[in-house]
Amino acid sequence: MTAYTATVTVRLKRGVLDPEAETTARALERLGFAIEGLRSADRFEVDLEAEDADEAIARAEEMAERLLANPTIHDYDVEVAER
């Protein structure tokens, strides 16, 4: 078994209202920053043991699909790195 850290980034799908990002975007504009758009995201780092990187990715994707993300409104990305 190899030790991995899986990073799961969860964000709202395009078209789903993102009030946190909207509020932050307005605040950035008031501070003088010109931005075209902003999306908020949650990032989870999961330490796990797996036979290989493919298994680590599969396990992290299952975690995302079953708990970390709501597939109706969220997209997610998974990256893994050996620890």
Stockholm file with secondary structure:
# STOCKHOLM 1.0

chainA/1-83         MTAYTATVTVRLKRGVLDPEAETTARALERLGFAIEGLRSADRFEVDLEAEDADEAIARAEEMAERLLANPTIHDYDVEVAER
#=GR chainA/1-83 SS CEEEEEEEEEEECTTSCCHHHHHHHHHHHHTTCCCSCCCCEEEEEEEEEESSHHHHHHHHHHHIIIIICCTTTEEEEEEEEEC
#=GC SS_cons        CEEEEEEEEEEECTTSCCHHHHHHHHHHHHTTCCCSCCCCEEEEEEEEEESSHHHHHHHHHHHIIIIICCTTTEEEEEEEEEC
//
